[in-house]
Amino acid sequence: MEALFRRLSYYADLGEEELTSLKGLRFRVETYQSGEEIVARGEDPGDAFVVSTGWAARYISLEDGRSQILNFMLPGDVYDLQVFVTNGADHSVLALNKVTVLEIKRQEILSLFMQGGRSGAAFWWCTLQEEAILREQIVRNGRRSARERVAHLLLELHRRAVIAGEGAGHTFHMPVSQAMLADALGLSFVHINRVLRELEKTGVIERTKGRITLLQRDRLVEICDFQDDYLHLEDNPRRLGFNF
């Protein structure tokens, strides 16, 4: 549960008591290989799940085979908590590399909310961040240019990857193909390739075996006017402390 604890700790001041509570949840471990479907649209997942290791993508496919990636799931991310009140998933989830998932009984998660306390509140805050990321995705694809979209998504994934232990400094692991980036940003593969090559050629980024280094992070921020307040990761007066 360390990945989940690390994620939730950005929203509330959690301690040993909360870590013990999370470790006490009953769960089973499932492993998925790259390209395997973790959740299919329309099915009832039955359990909640937490990504322990690996990356996944939420997406919706159209009848003609086109897909729109909604966002990416990193270690510590929880599959939509609203599954508790719906009859089936409204989107699919795909493993992008080898993904380990902790499948937790619904009642186990619900008990955290019923008991109150910082853990349940942190789950709620986590859901708010997810909604904010989806709102930013709408703006990114609806109003930004291709270059701005790529720069903005790279900055978002870098910030999230470092938090999830998938990167350090300005370098992060990104197991996302150019085809996946195209599906996430509503662009063609050719367009994505052109933008990435241009960013590399001008010394803004470097790509090496599935890793991205932001050589000129400030330049990327300038390109897309990136503001990471929607990620809700910085300490602020509204952070859920011990006396919330």
Buried (B, 14 or more C-beta within 10 A) or exposed (E): BEBBBBBBBBBBBBEEEBBEBBEEBEBEEBEBEBEEBBBEBEEEBEBBBBBBBBBBBBBEBEEEEEBBBBBBBBBBBBBBBEBEEEEEBEBBBBBBBBBBBBBBBBEBBBEBBEEEBBBBBBBEBBBEBBEBBEEBBEEBBEEBEBBBBBBBBBBBBBBBBBBBBBBEEBBBBBBBBBEBBBBBBBBEBEBBBBBBEEBEEEEBBBEEEEBBBBBBBEBBBEBBEBEBEBBBBEEEEEBBEEEE
